[in-house]
């Protein structure tokens, strides 16, 4: 299995300190109805650092249950401790996930060899297809291109990489280094068009929590080679893409946007907090400008 198309990095709605199951189910249903290829629960956008182990597995299980085989479920099960990543990945497989997203270990900043050994250990412990996740803004280091290439050669379950470093040149380097069939996905909504023009074949989207139909159209246009349509969509929706990333750290703006539409509450877990009144007004104006309210 490889990964291709449009995937939504799901928010995790909370209510009264618990996962809001009805809101989460409705979110999943909206994604699937819009034609999303897959959902990614408990990634960065799902506030995974503030979920305990039981909640983490619960959200993956709910994503599997609510999607009911209608799309892929790529579970965020990475960690900065290899044993924890393996434990979460095994649990995700047990509840029916179809793939696993493995973030680059954060905070401890391992060497290139440490990264290789970490991912090799995780890949060896699962039959799930593994998507590497390079996000230096969160983890402090990227996954080196050479490490991704070694893993692709040595680990049959490592089949994809989510690239969220904001560098188009990295896509060119990865295309040169990785084998045919190894998929590269954009991890940044604003960079979907340039990344896909250089060889990425999909997107893991934050904005699709709000506008899944638009993101599906954008990715499909790129995949079909209709870059004129893709550029028109990019120009129309770029202010929203950018606003969702610049008003505050992800996932605060996207959850606030979904809440403004009435689909969930404004509940965050510390240390994350909601937007202040000024930024919330800016977000509201942005949504109104795009006729989303």
C-alpha positions as CSV (number, residue, x, y, z in Angstrom):
1,X,0.0,0.0,0.0
2,X,1.1,3.5,-0.7
3,X,-0.6,6.8,0.2
4,X,-2.0,9.1,-2.5
5,X,-4.6,11.9,-2.5
6,X,-6.2,14.0,0.2
7,X,-6.0,13.2,3.9
8,X,-7.4,15.3,6.8
9,X,-5.3,15.9,9.9
10,X,-8.3,15.7,12.2
11,X,-8.9,18.0,15.1
12,X,-9.9,16.4,18.4
13,X,-13.1,18.0,19.7
14,X,-13.4,18.2,23.5
15,X,-16.4,18.8,25.7
16,X,-16.2,19.0,29.5
17,X,-12.7,17.7,29.4
18,X,-13.5,14.6,27.4
19,X,-13.4,13.7,23.7
20,X,-16.7,15.0,22.2
21,X,-17.8,11.8,20.3
22,X,-20.8,13.2,18.5
23,X,-18.8,16.2,17.2
24,X,-15.9,13.9,16.1
25,X,-18.3,11.5,14.3
26,X,-19.9,14.4,12.5
27,X,-16.4,15.7,11.5
28,X,-15.5,12.3,10.1
29,X,-18.7,12.0,8.2
30,X,-18.2,15.5,6.6
31,X,-14.7,14.5,5.4
32,X,-15.9,11.3,3.8
33,X,-18.9,12.9,2.1
34,X,-16.5,15.5,0.5
35,X,-14.4,12.7,-1.0
36,X,-11.4,12.7,1.3
37,X,-9.2,9.7,0.7
38,X,-8.1,9.3,4.3
39,X,-8.2,10.7,7.8
40,X,-5.3,11.2,10.2
41,X,-6.4,11.1,13.9
42,X,-4.2,12.2,16.8
43,X,-1.5,14.0,14.8
44,X,-0.3,17.5,15.7
45,X,-3.7,18.9,14.7
46,X,-5.4,16.4,16.9
47,X,-3.6,17.8,20.0
48,X,-1.9,14.4,20.5
49,X,0.6,15.7,23.1
50,X,-2.2,16.4,25.6
51,X,-4.0,13.0,25.2
52,X,-3.0,10.2,27.6
53,X,-2.3,6.8,26.2
54,X,-5.9,5.5,26.6
55,X,-7.4,8.6,25.0
56,X,-4.9,8.4,22.2
57,X,-6.0,4.8,21.4
58,X,-9.7,5.7,21.9
59,X,-9.6,8.5,19.3
60,X,-8.0,6.1,16.8
61,X,-10.6,3.5,17.5
62,X,-13.4,6.1,17.1
63,X,-11.9,7.2,13.8
64,X,-11.9,3.6,12.6
65,X,-15.5,3.0,13.9
66,X,-16.9,6.2,12.4
67,X,-15.2,5.9,9.0
68,X,-16.5,2.3,8.8
69,X,-14.2,1.3,5.9
70,X,-15.1,4.3,3.8
71,X,-11.6,5.8,3.8
72,X,-8.1,5.1,5.1
73,X,-7.3,5.7,8.7
74,X,-3.7,6.7,9.1
75,X,-3.1,6.9,12.9
76,X,-0.7,9.3,14.4
77,X,1.3,7.0,16.6
78,X,4.8,8.5,16.7
79,X,6.6,9.5,19.8
80,X,10.1,10.6,20.9
81,X,10.5,7.3,22.8
82,X,10.8,4.4,20.4
83,X,9.1,1.9,22.8
84,X,6.1,4.3,23.1
85,X,5.8,4.6,19.4
86,X,5.8,0.9,19.0
87,X,3.2,0.4,21.7
88,X,0.9,3.0,20.1
89,X,1.4,1.6,16.7
90,X,0.6,-2.0,17.8
91,X,-2.5,-0.7,19.5
92,X,-3.6,1.2,16.4
93,X,-3.2,-1.9,14.3
94,X,-5.3,-3.8,16.8
95,X,-8.2,-1.4,16.6
96,X,-8.2,-1.4,12.8
97,X,-6.1,1.5,11.5
98,X,-4.9,1.1,8.0
99,X,-1.6,3.0,8.3
100,X,0.6,4.9,10.7
101,X,2.0,8.4,10.7
102,X,5.4,8.5,12.5
103,X,6.5,12.0,13.6
104,X,10.3,12.7,13.7
105,X,11.2,12.2,17.4
106,X,11.0,15.6,19.0
107,X,12.9,17.3,21.8
108,X,15.7,14.7,22.2
109,X,17.1,15.5,18.7
110,X,18.6,12.2,17.7
111,X,21.5,11.8,15.3
112,X,20.9,10.5,11.7
113,X,21.8,7.0,12.9
114,X,19.5,7.3,15.9
115,X,16.6,8.3,13.6
116,X,17.3,5.4,11.3
117,X,17.4,2.9,14.2
118,X,14.2,4.4,15.7
119,X,12.2,4.1,12.5
120,X,13.6,0.7,11.6
121,X,12.5,-0.6,15.1
122,X,9.0,0.8,14.6
123,X,8.7,-0.5,11.0
124,X,9.9,-3.9,12.1
125,X,7.3,-4.1,14.8
126,X,4.3,-3.6,12.5
127,X,2.7,-4.7,9.3
128,X,1.0,-1.4,8.9
129,X,2.3,0.9,6.1
130,X,4.4,3.6,7.7
131,X,4.4,7.2,6.7
132,X,7.5,9.1,8.0
133,X,6.7,12.7,9.2
134,X,9.4,15.3,8.8
135,X,8.4,18.5,10.6
136,X,11.5,20.4,11.8
137,X,9.5,23.3,13.1
138,X,8.0,20.9,15.8
139,X,10.7,18.4,16.3
140,X,13.8,20.6,16.0
141,X,15.4,18.4,13.2
142,X,14.3,17.1,9.8
143,X,14.5,13.5,8.7
144,X,17.5,13.7,6.4
145,X,16.9,12.7,2.8
146,X,19.6,10.0,3.2
147,X,17.8,8.5,6.2
148,X,14.5,8.4,4.3
149,X,16.3,6.6,1.4
150,X,17.9,4.0,3.7
151,X,14.6,3.3,5.4
152,X,12.8,2.9,2.0
153,X,15.5,0.4,1.0
154,X,15.7,-1.5,4.2
155,X,12.1,-1.5,5.6
156,X,9.3,-2.8,3.4
157,X,6.6,-1.2,5.5
158,X,8.1,2.3,5.2
159,X,6.3,3.5,2.0
160,X,5.7,7.3,2.4
161,X,6.8,10.6,3.9
162,X,4.8,13.6,4.9
163,X,7.0,16.6,4.2
164,X,6.2,19.6,6.4
165,X,9.5,21.6,6.4
166,X,8.3,24.3,4.0
167,X,11.1,23.7,1.5
168,X,10.3,22.9,-2.1
169,X,13.9,21.9,-2.8
170,X,13.5,19.0,-0.3
171,X,10.8,17.6,-2.6
172,X,13.2,17.6,-5.5
173,X,15.8,15.9,-3.4
174,X,13.4,13.3,-2.1
175,X,12.1,12.5,-5.6
176,X,15.7,11.9,-6.7
177,X,16.6,9.7,-3.6
178,X,13.5,7.6,-3.1
179,X,12.4,4.6,-5.1
180,X,9.6,4.5,-7.6
181,X,6.3,4.1,-5.8
182,X,7.5,5.7,-2.5
183,X,4.9,8.5,-2.0
184,X,5.7,12.0,-0.9
185,X,2.8,14.1,0.6
186,X,2.7,17.8,1.4
187,X,2.2,18.6,5.0
188,X,1.5,22.3,4.4
189,X,-1.7,23.5,2.8
190,X,-0.2,26.6,1.2
191,X,2.6,24.6,-0.4
192,X,0.4,21.8,-1.9
193,X,0.6,23.2,-5.5
194,X,4.3,23.7,-5.6
195,X,5.1,20.5,-3.8
196,X,2.8,18.5,-6.1
197,X,4.3,20.2,-9.2
198,X,7.7,18.8,-8.1
199,X,6.5,15.2,-7.4
200,X,4.4,15.0,-4.3
201,X,1.2,13.0,-4.9
202,X,-1.0,14.1,-2.1
203,X,-1.6,16.2,1.0
204,X,-2.3,15.9,4.7
205,X,-4.4,18.9,5.2
206,X,-5.4,21.1,8.2
207,X,-7.8,23.3,6.2
208,X,-9.8,20.3,5.1
209,X,-11.3,20.1,8.6
210,X,-13.1,23.2,7.4
211,X,-13.2,22.9,3.6
212,X,-12.7,19.3,2.6
213,X,-14.3,19.7,-0.8
214,X,-11.9,22.5,-1.8
215,X,-8.8,20.5,-0.7
216,X,-10.1,17.4,-2.6
217,X,-10.5,19.5,-5.8
218,X,-7.1,21.1,-5.4
219,X,-5.3,17.8,-5.0
220,X,-7.2,16.0,-7.8
221,X,-6.5,18.9,-10.1
222,X,-2.8,18.5,-9.4
223,X,-2.9,14.8,-9.8
224,X,-4.7,15.1,-13.2
225,X,-2.2,17.7,-14.4
226,X,-4.7,20.5,-14.5
227,X,-2.5,23.0,-12.9
228,X,-4.5,25.9,-14.2
229,X,-7.5,24.9,-12.1
230,X,-5.1,24.2,-9.2
231,X,-3.6,27.6,-9.5
232,X,-7.1,29.2,-9.5
233,X,-8.0,27.4,-6.4
234,X,-4.7,28.3,-4.8
235,X,-5.2,32.0,-5.5
236,X,-8.8,31.9,-4.2
237,X,-8.1,30.1,-1.0
238,X,-4.5,31.0,-0.1
239,X,-5.5,33.8,2.3
240,X,-7.5,31.3,4.3
241,X,-4.6,28.7,4.2
242,X,-2.2,31.3,5.4
243,X,-4.5,32.7,8.1
244,X,-5.1,29.3,9.6
245,X,-1.3,28.9,10.0
246,X,-0.4,32.5,11.1
247,X,-3.0,33.6,13.6
248,X,-1.7,31.2,16.2
249,X,0.0,27.9,16.4
250,X,-1.8,24.9,14.8
251,X,-4.4,23.6,15.8
252,X,-5.8,26.6,17.5
253,X,-7.0,28.6,14.5
254,X,-8.5,25.6,12.7
255,X,-10.4,24.4,15.8
256,X,-11.7,27.9,16.4
257,X,-12.8,28.1,12.7
258,X,-14.7,24.8,13.0
259,X,-16.2,26.1,16.3
260,X,-17.3,29.3,14.6
261,X,-19.3,27.2,12.1
262,X,-21.0,25.5,15.1
263,X,-19.5,22.0,14.6
264,X,-17.6,21.8,17.9
265,X,-16.8,23.7,21.1
266,X,-13.9,26.0,21.8
267,X,-12.3,23.6,24.2
268,X,-8.5,23.2,24.3
269,X,-6.2,21.5,26.7
270,X,-3.4,23.5,28.4
271,X,-0.9,24.7,27.4
272,X,-3.0,25.5,24.3
273,X,-5.6,28.2,24.7
274,X,-8.1,29.8,22.3
275,X,-7.6,32.9,20.3
276,X,-8.0,36.3,22.0
277,X,-10.9,38.6,21.0
278,X,-8.8,40.5,18.4
279,X,-7.5,37.4,16.6
280,X,-10.9,35.7,16.8
281,X,-12.5,38.7,15.1
282,X,-9.8,38.5,12.4
283,X,-10.6,34.8,11.9
284,X,-14.3,35.5,11.7
285,X,-13.6,38.2,9.0
286,X,-11.5,35.7,7.1
287,X,-14.2,33.1,7.1
288,X,-16.8,35.6,6.1
289,X,-14.7,36.8,3.2
290,X,-14.6,33.2,2.0
291,X,-18.4,32.8,2.6
292,X,-17.9,30.1,5.2
293,X,-20.1,31.7,7.8
